[in-house]
Amino acid sequence: MSATSAFHEFFPQSVSGESQSATTLHSSLAPQGPAVYMPEMTSADRRASACEEASAYGADTPGQAHGRVQAPLRLTRRGWIVLVVLPLMLLTALLMSLSGFLTSPAKAADTAAELSLTPTVTVTVQQGQSLWAIAGTVAPKRDPRDVVADIVQLNNLDGGAVSPGQQLFVPSA
């Protein structure tokens, strides 16, 4: 259909050869009552109106406005991990660290009067001497394993290695 025939279809020629205006055409089509001015909508206006109506229903295009209901939100596996598993892991780590702080048995004393000093002797390590040998000579009546553990703790040693000439604090009692 050509543009001219489409124009004549919407605006038919009157008897005198003049085209009728949009106001006359719509008023002649109106069932009863006074004439109402209804301007003709262009195709661009129709598309804009359809898009506005579609967006009111939450659709992207006019064809989606009627007939389709938007599907409910679904979580993927990655979504479940991000929204459920990751916060649970963080909460578990937080609870474990708090429980470690709250239940730690290492407590020196409540007051300064309750503190007691450990009597120690300073020993210089000789060539070929080990912590086991030092523990046996300083405290022969005690279990050498306990004395070695005390020496390591008092001197902040990494393991049981000592070098000749090193000075160590050894518990004497």
Secondary structure, 3 states (H helix, E strand, C coil): CCHHHHHHHHCCECCCCCECCHHHHHHHHCCCCCCCCCCCCCHHHHHHHHHHHHHHCCCCCHHHCCCCCCCCCCCCHHHHHHHHHHHHHHHHHHHHHHHHHHCCCCCCCCCHHHCCCCCEEEEECCCCCCHHHHHHHHCCCCCHHHHHHHHHHHHCCCCCCCCCCCEEEEECC
